[in-house]
Amino acid sequence: GQVIYTSPVTSGATGMGFPTVTGLFSIYAKATNTWLDGRAYGEQYNYRVLVDYWMPFYGGFGMHDAWRWRSTFGGPDYYYNGSHGCVNLPLATAAFIYSWAEIGTPVWVHI
């Protein structure tokens, strides 16, 4: 019932047709040094990126660091310059959540 960490994030580029799914989910896996390959989801998801921390919570949606390609997080730029649906996190945030959260930890994604 207490906030233990706060951080800006960048979610899906809704204006480009890549909204982040909303609802109550759970982290169902955790991995480090993982390649995310969007091509498995169709040509419009043509990306292949390395992330240090990967925590999926619904299908191909998950939380992960995005420091290799994103220098700022939060704010209104997500609408056209956001992710392909994942929750992009600063590296320190991803590292904290990865070490703190267990598989099964609830994830509530809301607007």
ZADO-1210 file (C-alpha; in nm, 4 decimals, padded with zeros to 6 digits):
<atoms>
<atom x="00.0000" y="00.0000" z="00.0000" code="GLY" pos="1"/>
<atom x="00.3002" y="00.2342" z="-00.0240" code="GLN" pos="2"/>
<atom x="00.4838" y="00.3914" z="-00.3145" code="VAL" pos="3"/>
<atom x="00.8388" y="00.2535" z="-00.3153" code="ILE" pos="4"/>
<atom x="00.9703" y="00.4048" z="-00.6393" code="TYR" pos="5"/>
<atom x="00.8554" y="00.6632" z="-00.8925" code="THR" pos="6"/>
<atom x="00.9838" y="00.7231" z="-01.2428" code="SER" pos="7"/>
<atom x="00.8723" y="00.8689" z="-01.5735" code="PRO" pos="8"/>
<atom x="00.8042" y="00.6083" z="-01.8436" code="VAL" pos="9"/>
<atom x="00.7212" y="00.6148" z="-02.2122" code="THR" pos="10"/>
<atom x="00.4362" y="00.3971" z="-02.3286" code="SER" pos="11"/>
<atom x="00.2965" y="00.3014" z="-02.6670" code="GLY" pos="12"/>
<atom x="00.2701" y="00.5484" z="-02.9541" code="ALA" pos="13"/>
<atom x="-00.1087" y="00.5651" z="-02.9577" code="THR" pos="14"/>
<atom x="-00.1119" y="00.8215" z="-03.2390" code="GLY" pos="15"/>
<atom x="00.0827" y="00.5796" z="-03.4585" code="MET" pos="16"/>
<atom x="-00.1445" y="00.2839" z="-03.3820" code="GLY" pos="17"/>
<atom x="00.0752" y="00.1260" z="-03.1120" code="PHE" pos="18"/>
<atom x="-00.1137" y="00.1743" z="-02.7839" code="PRO" pos="19"/>
<atom x="-00.0052" y="-00.0004" z="-02.4678" code="THR" pos="20"/>
<atom x="-00.2627" y="-00.2509" z="-02.3481" code="VAL" pos="21"/>
<atom x="-00.4426" y="-00.1358" z="-02.0315" code="THR" pos="22"/>
<atom x="-00.5657" y="-00.3398" z="-01.7393" code="GLY" pos="23"/>
<atom x="-00.4414" y="-00.5479" z="-01.4499" code="LEU" pos="24"/>
<atom x="-00.1775" y="-00.8067" z="-01.5397" code="PHE" pos="25"/>
<atom x="00.1158" y="-00.9869" z="-01.3767" code="SER" pos="26"/>
<atom x="00.4823" y="-01.0191" z="-01.4640" code="ILE" pos="27"/>
<atom x="00.4999" y="-01.3706" z="-01.6084" code="TYR" pos="28"/>
<atom x="00.8748" y="-01.3927" z="-01.6839" code="ALA" pos="29"/>
<atom x="01.1996" y="-01.2077" z="-01.6280" code="LYS" pos="30"/>
<atom x="01.5147" y="-01.2026" z="-01.8405" code="ALA" pos="31"/>
<atom x="01.8349" y="-01.0041" z="-01.8739" code="THR" pos="32"/>
<atom x="02.0342" y="-00.9184" z="-02.1858" code="ASN" pos="33"/>
<atom x="01.7480" y="-01.0095" z="-02.4154" code="THR" pos="34"/>
<atom x="01.6843" y="-00.9296" z="-02.7802" code="TRP" pos="35"/>
<atom x="01.3297" y="-00.8103" z="-02.8492" code="LEU" pos="36"/>
<atom x="01.2280" y="-00.8827" z="-03.2070" code="ASP" pos="37"/>
<atom x="00.9072" y="-00.7198" z="-03.3231" code="GLY" pos="38"/>
<atom x="00.9076" y="-00.8918" z="-03.6615" code="ARG" pos="39"/>
<atom x="00.7326" y="-01.1885" z="-03.5005" code="ALA" pos="40"/>
<atom x="00.4267" y="-00.9617" z="-03.4626" code="TYR" pos="41"/>
<atom x="00.4127" y="-00.8382" z="-03.8222" code="GLY" pos="42"/>
<atom x="00.5982" y="-00.6096" z="-04.0592" code="GLU" pos="43"/>
<atom x="00.4785" y="-00.2876" z="-03.8927" code="GLN" pos="44"/>
<atom x="00.6703" y="-00.4006" z="-03.5812" code="TYR" pos="45"/>
<atom x="01.0031" y="-00.4111" z="-03.7627" code="ASN" pos="46"/>
<atom x="01.2545" y="-00.3740" z="-03.4810" code="TYR" pos="47"/>
<atom x="01.5232" y="-00.5797" z="-03.3103" code="ARG" pos="48"/>
<atom x="01.6676" y="-00.4276" z="-02.9938" code="VAL" pos="49"/>
<atom x="01.8800" y="-00.5424" z="-02.7027" code="LEU" pos="50"/>
<atom x="01.7470" y="-00.4695" z="-02.3544" code="VAL" pos="51"/>
<atom x="01.9172" y="-00.5256" z="-02.0224" code="ASP" pos="52"/>
<atom x="01.5953" y="-00.6014" z="-01.8306" code="TYR" pos="53"/>
<atom x="01.2798" y="-00.7593" z="-01.9773" code="TRP" pos="54"/>
<atom x="00.9618" y="-00.8192" z="-01.7769" code="MET" pos="55"/>
<atom x="00.6650" y="-00.9195" z="-01.9947" code="PRO" pos="56"/>
<atom x="00.3166" y="-00.8888" z="-01.8485" code="PHE" pos="57"/>
<atom x="00.0777" y="-00.9564" z="-02.1397" code="TYR" pos="58"/>
<atom x="00.1675" y="-01.1354" z="-02.4632" code="GLY" pos="59"/>
<atom x="00.4438" y="-00.9328" z="-02.6252" code="GLY" pos="60"/>
<atom x="00.3827" y="-00.6340" z="-02.3977" code="PHE" pos="61"/>
<atom x="00.6271" y="-00.5771" z="-02.1161" code="GLY" pos="62"/>
<atom x="00.8432" y="-00.3369" z="-01.9212" code="MET" pos="63"/>
<atom x="01.2047" y="-00.2909" z="-02.0245" code="HIS" pos="64"/>
<atom x="01.4885" y="-00.0437" z="-02.0314" code="ASP" pos="65"/>
<atom x="01.5192" y="00.1700" z="-02.3432" code="ALA" pos="66"/>
<atom x="01.8349" y="00.3709" z="-02.2754" code="TRP" pos="67"/>
<atom x="02.0025" y="00.2605" z="-02.5984" code="ARG" pos="68"/>
<atom x="01.7536" y="00.4536" z="-02.8144" code="TRP" pos="69"/>
<atom x="01.5591" y="00.6884" z="-02.5841" code="ARG" pos="70"/>
<atom x="01.7174" y="00.9758" z="-02.3897" code="SER" pos="71"/>
<atom x="01.4020" y="01.1152" z="-02.2234" code="THR" pos="72"/>
<atom x="01.0993" y="00.9501" z="-02.0685" code="PHE" pos="73"/>
<atom x="00.7545" y="01.0758" z="-01.9803" code="GLY" pos="74"/>
<atom x="00.5650" y="01.3708" z="-02.1162" code="GLY" pos="75"/>
<atom x="00.3366" y="01.4000" z="-02.4169" code="PRO" pos="76"/>
<atom x="00.5884" y="01.2912" z="-02.6815" code="ASP" pos="77"/>
<atom x="00.4835" y="00.9272" z="-02.6324" code="TYR" pos="78"/>
<atom x="00.1720" y="00.9869" z="-02.8479" code="TYR" pos="79"/>
<atom x="00.3705" y="00.9877" z="-03.1723" code="TYR" pos="80"/>
<atom x="00.7190" y="00.8961" z="-03.0504" code="ASN" pos="81"/>
<atom x="00.6416" y="00.6225" z="-02.8004" code="GLY" pos="82"/>
<atom x="00.7069" y="00.2521" z="-02.8066" code="SER" pos="83"/>
<atom x="00.5435" y="-00.0221" z="-03.0115" code="HIS" pos="84"/>
<atom x="00.3290" y="-00.0914" z="-02.7032" code="GLY" pos="85"/>
<atom x="00.5795" y="-00.1765" z="-02.4316" code="CYS" pos="86"/>
<atom x="00.6495" y="00.0364" z="-02.1257" code="VAL" pos="87"/>
<atom x="00.9931" y="00.1902" z="-02.1847" code="ASN" pos="88"/>
<atom x="01.1878" y="00.2587" z="-01.8649" code="LEU" pos="89"/>
<atom x="01.5068" y="00.4439" z="-01.7756" code="PRO" pos="90"/>
<atom x="01.7869" y="00.1967" z="-01.7029" code="LEU" pos="91"/>
<atom x="01.7910" y="00.2608" z="-01.3265" code="ALA" pos="92"/>
<atom x="01.4145" y="00.2123" z="-01.3081" code="THR" pos="93"/>
<atom x="01.4258" y="-00.1133" z="-01.5010" code="ALA" pos="94"/>
<atom x="01.7097" y="-00.2394" z="-01.2805" code="ALA" pos="95"/>
<atom x="01.5179" y="-00.1533" z="-00.9637" code="PHE" pos="96"/>
<atom x="01.1925" y="-00.3140" z="-01.0764" code="ILE" pos="97"/>
<atom x="01.3754" y="-00.6218" z="-01.2037" code="TYR" pos="98"/>
<atom x="01.5495" y="-00.6761" z="-00.8694" code="SER" pos="99"/>
<atom x="01.2415" y="-00.5908" z="-00.6602" code="TRP" pos="100"/>
<atom x="00.9585" y="-00.7642" z="-00.8478" code="ALA" pos="101"/>
<atom x="00.8983" y="-01.1359" z="-00.8555" code="GLU" pos="102"/>
<atom x="00.7215" y="-01.3354" z="-01.1236" code="ILE" pos="103"/>
<atom x="00.3549" y="-01.2884" z="-01.0408" code="GLY" pos="104"/>
<atom x="00.3922" y="-00.9262" z="-00.9269" code="THR" pos="105"/>
<atom x="00.0820" y="-00.7321" z="-01.0386" code="PRO" pos="106"/>
<atom x="00.1201" y="-00.4702" z="-01.3113" code="VAL" pos="107"/>
<atom x="-00.1599" y="-00.2161" z="-01.3417" code="TRP" pos="108"/>
<atom x="-00.1445" y="-00.0255" z="-01.6704" code="VAL" pos="109"/>
<atom x="-00.3832" y="00.2688" z="-01.6873" code="HIS" pos="110"/>
<atom x="-00.4205" y="00.6067" z="-01.8528" code="ILE" pos="111"/>
</atoms>
